[in-house]
Amino acid sequence: MTYDVAVVGSGPGGAVTARECARRGLKVVVLEEGDHVEPGEVAPYSLEQMRRQYRHHGLTVALGRPPVAYTEAACVGGGSEVNSGLYHRPDPAVLAEWSARHAIDGLAAADLAPWSAVVEDRLSVGTPPGPMNAASDVLRRGADALGWDGFDVPRWARSETGGPGLVKQTMLRTYLVDAVAAGAEVRPRVRVERVRIERGRATGVVTDQGVVAADRVVVCGGAIQTPALLLRSGVRRNVGRGLSMHPTVKVLAQVDDDINDPADLATYQVKEFAPDMTLGGSAGRPGMIALGLSGTWERDHGLEADWRRQSVYYASIRSQGTGRVRVLPGVRDPLVTYALTRSDVAALRAGLGRLMLLLEAAGARLQVPSYVGAPRVDGASEIPAGAAGLSRANASVMTVHLCGTMAMGEDRRRSATDSFGRVHDVANLHVNDASLLPSAPGINPQGTLMAVAHRNVEHLLGGRG
């Protein structure tokens, strides 16, 4: 059997591609390396979720000084199944920056607005009714006290009558349901080894279970796995370069009241310094708190017992540094490296200081920055030293937003695809995921990615790709 379209990866980009192609009557197969885990089958932010829905149980790292820990989803539905569900429309200023720097056609805010509306409707994007959760309210109180700009970020979630409260509208609940209803086939636990390219044309993919023939191949494996697949396939022009992310540092804060909901996290974000810096909340299960205290565990292990009055908060930046994805002969996983610049390290120190100032203003009684040997911060006078102690040698830096390794654009000196995701020099081979975004956008990127993915697949289906 030859499919019209083989989609590699089932996250937001792959789900959009599969749905729209299947709705146009094309024979579509979606190949996903991870397992099918029903929404709600595992507890969010739990060890079981790490084992079943994350690549390498969530333990992956970009090598550098310091190294940057990152997570990749590996399940049907991709990152939508495990992330927080926070939604931002594409930032017009960032779109303009990308368009100018990379010569991208059709990427103005007006071009994406109709597709953002489609995404928002299908994912039921909105701000949940009622008061924000307690961890969010800590950020709000601090922002209000300092006069800083912030807001409760909309979520792609909805309340279902008789259901368990707010239900996140993941790809398995929305776009993939639509794709299957329109005739698409979704195959979990299939690893794609390489794209089959014959006479400069993609003709399918080679998997660990055999060859899947297709007239078009759309790769949607994310900013790490997409370039790795194309490199294994012999496609190299600007592939795997320009890895971009939001480097993030964290603080454990303890207040007087119970604020920790193990199944949720703070949805309020402080945007006073946006888009270059965002302050917000992270997952706060006891295991996450213990991880945050790993750099000071000998001193602070007793704090974990009071976890209900604690939560983990973060400062993330738009990095000037970049990284790279490479493949090594005989090695299954790609080699990922990332180089923070001096200004990035300085920005992380500044972010840490601003975050602790915010939490102090919100009433935090105790703060512990998440780096090796960090001091306890018990008052405002100790914040400068707590921030200044962060260095390349002791920093614990992480990220969940990876972009940029297949940058789109018409400037072939800098881009791996054209403006709509068609891979340079290979016919019928496309990319439609976050690797196309030339840099991390300073916001949760899923809303931007999905609007771009809709735009790209419409261009493809219109016969212009």
Disulfide bonds with the S-S distance in Angstrom:
none
